[in-house]
């Protein structure tokens, strides 16, 4: 069996080592621009090049080195018509719950305000927010969204969820579809975005929808930058309607130096690190799915090209 490995950033050797350890006897090959690829059984990719995709029509499946699929689906008809398989959890669910919990607690305990006070040498204890009024609204109730929901419930916050299609989560009010989005946003104090990037979600969080949140709400975006209309967020931050935002993803990455987000103290920025792919977990998961496919079984996490995730 031969598996081709490719990453747009060129970091392949650590992946080759993990595959050699987890799948001994399987030959892994890397690909460079302009190279003619010998026949392979499977491909494992991240941010693929068009020249490689054009040579993958005969592979049995393409595995992605992450949970997001927009970087591959953007190729449209140029993408080989073979099964696409994204990573499931692979250690990312716990990381995402940690990241969101940190951001939520920072706002709930008003640490963001204490940080600003400290910069000015001010000592001013602030009243505690009532937890029952600090409702966390999670958009996206999939592999990464559900660990966030459970973490927020563990801390005792009221939690609600929104997704494209109806979901039943015991003890959690859920909303579905665009017709219920406004109802979901009303009463949400901290909006957590974990949606996939699709044609329907691009610029979904604009001035109109973020304006449905109560004054003084907070935004945490850990999905894709293009879901957020960035100038609209700046407008709402400056008006005070949005009290603060924690952003891990951006329309252009790395975030350009002149971007106004850098100089807005009410916006906390991180460089797309909320849930990193854990290589060993990922390779083990891919190995299990390869075995299942070789045995003629169905695998989880198949990408639906029509839905965009």
N, C-alpha and C positions, 0 to 999 in steps of 0.2 A: 504493500500500500504506500502511495506517495501523497504527501500533503504539501501544498505550497503555502508559505507564510509571507505576509506582506503587511507593513505598516507605513503610513505616509511619513512618519517621523524617522524611519530607518532603524528603529530600535528592535532588532530581530533576534540577536544572539541570546538574550535571556529567555525568550520564548522557545527557541530551538532547544535550549538546555532542559526546560520543563517538559517539552514534548518527548525528548529522549528518555527522561526519567519515567514519565507516566505511560508512554506508549513505546516501549522498547521494540525494536524490529521494524518500526514504521519509519520510512525515509521522509525527512522534511527538506524542502528546498526553498530558497529565497529567490525573489525576482527583482531584477533591476530594469529601469526604463530602457526600452529598445530591445530587450532580450526576448528570444523566442522560447516559450515555455514548453518543456516536454510534457507529455500526457500525465495528468494527476487525477487522483480519486476525489480529493476534497481540497477546498481552499479555506484559509483562515485569514481574515483581513481586517484592517482598520484604515479608514480614509484611503480607499483604493485608487489607483491610477487607471484612467480609461484604457491605456494600452494593455494592462493586465486583464481587465474585465472582458476585453474582446477575445481573450484566449481561454475563457472559462466555460464555454458552452457545453463541454462534455463532462464537467465534474458532476459528482452525485449531489453535492450540496455545498453552499457557501456559508461558513460560520463567521459571525461578527465578533470582534473582541470587546464588545460592550453591549449595553442594553439599548442604546439609541440606534436608530436605523436611518435617520434623515440623510446622513453623509453618504449612504449607498443609494437610497431611493431617488436621490436627486438626478441620477443618471437615466432614469426613466426607461425608455425602450432600449437603450444601450446596455442595460443590465441583463445578463444571461437569464433565460427562463428556467432556472433551476431553483430548488428550495433554498430559501434564505432563513437562517436560524440565528437569532440573537441570543446573547447570554441571558440566563435567568437571574437569580440573585447573585451568585458567585461572590458573596461577601459584601455586596454593595448595600443591601438592605439595612444592615446594622450601622454602617457608616452614614447612610442618609439620615437615619433616625437620630444619630448622635449630632450631626450637623444642625438639623432642624431644631432639636431640643435645645442646643446651645443658643441658637438665635432667638427662639421663643422665650427662654428664660432670661436672656439678656434684656429683652423688652419688658417682660412681665415684672422683673425685679428692678427695672429702670436703670440698669447698669449703663446703658447708652447715655443717659443723662448724667450719671455720676462721672463718666469718662470726660464729658465736656466740662463739668464742674472742676474736675481735677486739673484740667489744662489751664484753668483760670484761678486756681488756688482757692476755690469756693468750698465751704463746708456747709451743706444744706440738706439734711435728711428729708426725703420726700415720702408722702403717704403711699401705702401699698395699694396696688390695684386689687379690687375684689376678683377672686378667681372666677366666680360664676358669671362675670361680665366679660371675661377674656376668652371668647369663643375662637377656637382654631378651625379654620376652614381649609380642608385639603382638597385640591383639585388634582384628580388622577388617583385612582384606587387600585393600582396594579401591584406589580412585584416590589416596587420601591415605595409606593404610597401607603400600603397597608402597614409596614413596620413603623412609619411615621404616625399613623393613626393610633396604633397600639402604644407607642411611646408617649404620645400626648395624653392618652387616657391614663397611663400609669402615673403621670404627674397630677392627675385630677382635673385637667382642663375639660370644659365642654368642647366636644369635637363634632364637626359635621363634614360630610364629604360630597363631592360632585364628580361625575364622570359622564362620558358620552352616552353610555347605556346604563339602565338601572342596575344597582347593586344592593344586596341585602346584607347589612352588617349589624348584627345584634347590638343594641345599645347605642347605635350611631345614626342620627338622622341623615339620610342620603337624598341627593337630588340628581336628576339626570336630564341631559339634553339642553339645548339652548332655551327652551321654553321655561325651564326652572332655574336658569342661571341667576337671574336677578334676585329671586327669592333666596338663593344660596348666599349671594353676596351681602344682602341686607342682614345685619346682625353679626357678620363675621368681623372679628377684631384683628386677627392675624391671618392673612391669606397666604397659603403655601402652595406654590405651583409645581406640580410634578407631571404635567401633561407632556405627551409626545408632540414633536413639531410636525404638523400636517398643514395642508391648505386651509383647513377649518380653524386651526389654532394660531396661525400666523397673525400677529398683532391682536390677538384676542383680548389681551389685557391693555386696553387703551383708556383714554381719558373718560369715556362714557362708562365703561364697566368698572374701572377702579373708583370712579366717582360714586358708584352705588354703595361702596363701603362707608361705614359710619366715619365721621370726622375723627381724626386721631388714630386711624387704623395703621397696620404695618403690613409690608409685603416681603415675602421670602421667595425668591425664584431660584430653583435648583434644577430646572429642566432644560430649556433651550432659550437663548437670548431673544430670538426672533418672535417669541410668543408675546414679549413685552414691547409696547410702543415706548421706547426710551424717552423721547422728548415729552410725552404726556406724563410720564412719571416725574420728570423734573418739574413740570408745571405744578403738579399736585403736591410735591414735596415743598416747593417754595411757597405755595399758598397755605400750607399747614394741614391740608386735608389728609395727606399721608404723613404720618409722624416720623416714619423711618422705613428703610428698606435694607435687606441683606440680599446681595446678588452674587451668585457664583457663576453665572453664565451670561454671555453678552452676544449681541448681534455680530460683532467683529471681535475675534480673539487672536492674539492678546488685545486687550482693551487699549485703543490708541491713546498716546500720552495727552493729546489735547482734549480728550473727552471730559465733559463737565462733571461726570460722576466722580472723578478723582478728587475734585475740590469741594464736594458736598459732604459736610461732616455727618449729615443724617443718613448717608448711604454707606453701608459697610460692604467692602468688596473682597472677594477671594478668587483665585485664579483657576476656576473650574476643578475644584478638588473635593467637592462634597461627597462623592462616592467613586472612589478609584477602583479600576479593575484589579482584582487580586489574581496575579498570573497563575499561581498553582491551582487555586479554586477554579479559575476559568478553564485551564487545560484539562483538569479532571472532568469538568462538566462536558467539555467538547468530546473527550475520549468516550464518556458514557453514551453520548448521543451518536457518535460514529458507530459504536458497537450496536446500538439499537437499530440504526439504519441498515447496517450490514446484515442484521438478523431479520430484516423486513418489518420492523416495528415502527409505530408512529413516535414522533418526538414532540416534546413541548417547545414552546417559544418560536414556532414558525411565524414568519412575518407575513402579514396580510397586506399585499401591495395596494389593494384598493383602499383599505382603511389608513394605511400609512404607518403602521406599527405592528 
